[in-house]
Amino acid sequence: MMEGMLMKQFTACVLGASLLAATGAFAQSSAPDSRYYFTGYAELGYYDRGSSDSPQYRGDVDMGFTLGDSANGLGFGVSLGIDAVGNDAANETAFYPALEFGTGIGKFSIGVPRSVLDRGYFPEPKFGNNSFLDIEFRGVQASALGYFHLFGDKTPLGIRYDGVFGNTKVGASYHNLERSGNDLDAFAVAVSHTFSGPSSMIDYMIYGGFEHQSVGTVDETSYRIGFEGYSDKITAGLSYTDNGFPFGVKLASLYIDYTIRDALTVTGSLGHADVGGGRNFYGLGVQYDFLKNAYLKASAVDYDTSPSPVVEVMLGWTF
């Protein structure tokens, strides 16, 4: 029964997102003063971690439009982000609707914009291209605001700023999230810079940011820094996170993607988490792309304190 429900949710997500994307493309072609975008993915699969196993789904979508002089970043816009995860234990969805105002110094978003730690400045965490581990470490690698919004029942309100200055992007966001007992106030700053390497075929990105969280007697700051280099065949990255809240975990990870063929990519990951005496992670995944937007991936991640690896197979669709 759970498998059938997950399949229906995944199918509805893919079909609905594809229809919206097609509608946006049509609207864009008929309204040259508007800029529409629709990006993200939806995936459905199965994981086994030895002590438990379950079908699971995951979705991450951003959509919106801007009216006005979009070429120069001016005008009024509307955006909506959607995050969704689910398995036998829980099904969670978070929505991020916001109004956007483009100015000569950058873009301002008001409502429920995403934290700058969660979108626009950092590459997505990789653990052998394993979705289960990405979700499990979401509260460490991403913002506390995003974690509590997805796995809680309250909606945050906030404001966000995004600025682009040549190859440097700078962002800041503030959110207030009502929680039982005490509100969570989260202020985040993120910076990323891209530059070309010695070869015109190789580019690099360095990034960093922090989030300060205040809730009740808790007053903590989390940090994340990283580096990523990429070419036509290889993407490699190194990141370090010092999560002050909510988990108090330090996490270092190294990953590399190698495209064997145009449609076949292998991912390897190493990581160390300072939690429970320390854990070392080892991950390996493979992904095959087909039908232009679809992909099938399989992965396994093992760590020191686990008697068996986390193994999963996922079918996905990108937008």
N, C-alpha and C positions, 0 to 999 in steps of 0.2 A: 504493500500500500504506500509506504514511504517512497519507494523507488518511483511509483507512478506519479505521486504528487510532485516530486522533484523534477521529473521529466516534463510535466505540464508547465511548471514554473520556468524551467529553462527554455522550453520551446516558445512560450509566450514572450519571454524576454527577448529572445533572438528575433522572432518575427516582428514584434513591436518595434524593436530598435532598428531593424532593417527598413521597416516602413517609414519610420521617422526620418532615417537618414536619406531615404529616397525622396521623401517629401521636402526635406530641407534642401537637397540638391536642386530639385525642381524650382523651389521658391527662390533660391539664390540666382538661378539662371534668368528668372523672370523679374527680379528686383535687384539691379546692379548696385543700388545704394545700400544694400543690406549684406551682412556677412553672417552666414550660418555655419555652425560647426556641430559635429556629432562624433565623438570618439569614445573608445572603451572596448570592453570585451565581456562575454558571458561564457561560462564553462560549467560543465557537469561531468562528474566522474565518481570514482570510488577510491577510498583509502583504507589501509590496514596497518595498524601500529602495534600489532601483537596482542595487546590487552583489549583492544577494541577495533571495530571496523564499521564503516558506514558509507552509504552514498553521500555525496556532497555537491553543492553548487556554489558558484561564486560569480558575482557580477560587479562591474565598475564602469560607470558611464558618466560622461560630461556632455552636455548639450547647451545650446544657447544661440542668440543672435544679437547683432549690433546694428543700430540704425544711425546713419550719419556718415562722417568721413572716416570710415574704418581703416583706410590706408594709412592715415596719420594718427590712429588711435583715439579719435574724437567721436563723441556721440553717446547715445543712451543704449543700454542693452539689458538683456535678461538672461540668466543662466540657471541651470539646474544640474546638480550632481546627484548620483544615486550609487550607493554601495549596498551590496546584498551578499550574505553568506548563509549557508544552512547545511545541516546534517541531522542525524538522528537526535542529537542532544538539543539543538536550538535552531531557530530561523530568525535572522535579524536583518533589518533594512534601515538605512539612514538616508535622509533627503537633505539636499543643500540648495535651496532656492535663494536667489539673490538678485538685486538690482545693481546694474553696473553703470558707472559714469566715467567716460574717457576724457582726459584732459591733456594739456600739453606737457604735464610732468608725470603722467602715469594714469593708471586706472584705479578707481575706487569701487569697492563692492560692499553693499549693505544688505543685511538680512541674515542669511545663514550661509555665508561663503565658507569654503574649505579653509582649514589652516594652511599657512604657507609651508609648513613642514610636510603636508600630505599631498600637495600637487603643485607642479610647475618648476621646482628647483632641484629636487633630488631624484635620481633613478629609483625605480622600485627595488626593494630588497630581493635578493635571490638566495635561495637555499636549495641548490640543485634543481631549480625550476619547479619546486614542490609547493603547491598551493596550500596544503594543510599547514606546513611550517610557516609559510608567509602569514597566514591568518593567526597562528599561535603566537608569533612574535610581533603582531601588529601593535600591541600596546608598548613595545620597546622601541621599535624602529620608526613608528609614526608618532603623531601627537597624542597627548593625553585627551585633548578635546575630541579628536576623531574616534578614539577608542571608547570613551564614555557615551558619545553620541550613538555609535553603532550598537554597543552592547548595553545600552540603557534605554529608558523610556521617556527621556526629556529632550526637548529641542533647544539647542543653543541659539543665542542671538549675537551678532558680531559685525565687525567691519574689517575690511582687508584692503591693502594697497599693493599694487604691482607696478614696478618701474623697470624700463629697459634702457640701458646706457651703453651703447655699442655692444660689445660681447659680454657685458655684465648685466645680470638681472638681480634686482633687490626687491624683497617683499616683506611685509609686516602684517600681522593680523591680531585682533583681540576678540575674544569670545567670553560670554558669560553663560554658564550652563547650570540650570537649577537642579540640584540634587537633594536627596532626602537629608535633612539636617543642615547642610551648608551648601552655598553656591560654589561652583568652580569658576575661577577667573583664570584665563589662559592667554598670555601674551607671547607671540612668536615672531622671530625674525629669521629670514633665510636669504642667502646670497649664493649665486653660482656664476662661474666665469668659464667661457670656452675659448680655446685658442688652438692654432694649428701647430703641429709638431714639425720635426725636421723634414718629414715627407708630406707632400700635399695630400697623400692618401690617408694620413693619420691625424685625427683630431683628439683633443683632450678636454676634460672638464674637471674643475675643482669646485667643491661646494662645502657649505657649512651653515649651521644655524643653531638656534636654541629656542626653548620654550620655557617660560616661567609660569609655574602653576601655584595658585593660592586657593586653598580650600580648608576651612576650619583652622586648625592649628598647623596645617601643612603649608610650608613655604619653600618650594623646591624649584630647581632649574635643571632641565635636561639639555644635553648637547649632542650634536651629530656633525661629523666632518667626513669627507670622502674625496675620492679621485676616481675618474673613469676615463679610459682611453678606448678608442674604437676606430676600426677600419672596415673595409668591405667584408672581411672574413672573420675578424676577431673583435670581441668586446671584452675588456677586462676591467675590474674595479676593486677597490679596497675601501671599506668604510669602518668607522668606529663610532659607537653610541654610548653615552653615559646617561642612563635613564634615571633621573632622580625620583620621578613619580609617574605612574603608580606602582612600578615594580622594583625600582632600585637595582637595576641590572646594568652591567657593563658588557657590551657585545662588540666583538671585532669579527669581520668577515671578509673573505677574499673570494672572488668568483671570476670565471672566464667562460665566455660563449665562443664556440668555434663552429662556423658554418661549413660543413663538409661539402654539401651541395647547396644549390639555391633554396631547396625546400627542406633540408635536413640540418638541424643544429644540435650540438652536444654542449651541455652545461656542466661544469664542475665547480664545487664550492667547498671551502674550508671555513670554519668559524670557531670562536671560543667565547663562551658566555660565563661571566663571573656570577654564578648563582648556584647555591647548594654545594659549595666546594669547587665549582668550576666544571664546565662541560665542554668537550671538543666535538664539533660537528663535522661530518663528512657527507657530501651530497653529490649525486650524479644523476643527470636527466638527459633525455633525448626528446626532440620535438620535430614532428613532420608537418609541414604546411601543405594544404591542398585546397582546391576549389577557390583559390584567390584569397578568401577570408577565413577559411576553416583551418583548424590545426588539431593534431592528436599528440599528446605528450605522455611520457611515462617517466617516473623518477623514484629514487630511493634515497633517504637521508638517515644516517645512523649517528648515534652519539654515545659517549662513554657510559652513561648511567642507564641506558636502555637495553633490555635483553634482546630486542629485535628492532630492525629499522622501520621507518615510516615509508610504506610503499604506496604509490597511487598511480592511477591512470585517469587522464582527463581529456574530454573532447570539448573544444572551444570554438568561438566565433568572434572575430574582431570587427570593429566598425570604423 
